Amino acid sequence: MKSFRFIGVLVLCVFALAGQAVAEGDPAKGEKLFKGFLKCSNCHSLDAGETKVGPTLAGLFGRKAGSVERFKQYSEAMVNSGVIWDEETLNKFLKRPKEFIPGNSMTIVRPVSSDRYRADLIAYLKLITAQ
């Protein structure tokens, strides 16, 4: 009977760790999404000071939404949102940008409905924008 309990606990631990790994994301897959499938790089640079159609994403985490000085095309909704970018806020924004910050003007090619894609993309952005 004790061995069945041990196996049950072991199985639960494996599933819990697998869930954690999924939530953490894969930066290599995130890079492919950023540059390819999701086309984020068409509008956003990762280089500090370089803006495109959208603001640079350099230094993204911990930054107030709508605050890149060299980018002048922010909507009032973005500037006044009070959002500070972190994993949670970015996850919500990527999933439903128009609901998370109503009135924002970002045209997102594909809202990122996949939890896996968002986790991968956020892992990549967290890694690359901190450099």
Residue pairs with C-beta under 8 A, 6 or more apart in sequence:
22 115
22 116
22 119
23 119
24 119
24 123
25 116
25 118
25 119
25 120
25 121
25 122
25 123
25 124
26 119
26 120
26 123
27 120
27 123
27 124
27 126
27 127
27 128
28 124
29 120
29 124
30 120
30 121
30 122
30 123
30 124
30 125
31 124
31 128
33 40
33 117
33 120
33 121
33 124
34 40
34 41
34 121
34 124
34 125
35 41
37 110
38 109
38 110
38 112
38 117
38 121
39 109
39 110
40 121
42 52
42 53
42 109
43 52
43 53
43 54
44 52
44 54
44 55
44 56
44 57
45 51
45 52
45 56
45 57
45 58
46 56
46 57
46 58
46 128
46 129
47 56
47 58
48 56
48 58
48 59
49 56
49 58
49 70
50 56
50 58
51 68
51 70
51 71
53 73
54 71
54 106
55 68
55 70
55 71
55 74
56 68
56 70
56 71
57 125
57 129
58 129
59 129
59 130
60 85
60 90
60 125
60 129
61 85
61 86
61 87
61 90
61 125
61 126
61 129
61 130
62 84
62 85
62 86
63 84
63 85
64 82
64 83
64 84
64 85
65 78
65 79
65 81
65 82
65 83
65 84
65 85
65 89
65 101
66 74
66 75
66 78
66 79
66 80
66 81
67 79
73 105
74 105
75 103
75 104
75 105
76 103
77 101
77 102
77 103
77 104
77 105
78 101
78 104
78 105
78 106
81 101
81 104
83 89
83 93
83 100
83 101
87 122
87 126
89 100
90 122
90 125
91 118
91 119
91 122
92 100
93 100
93 101
94 108
94 111
94 112
94 118
94 121
94 122
95 111
95 112
95 113
95 118
96 111
97 104
97 106
97 108
97 111
98 104
112 118
112 121
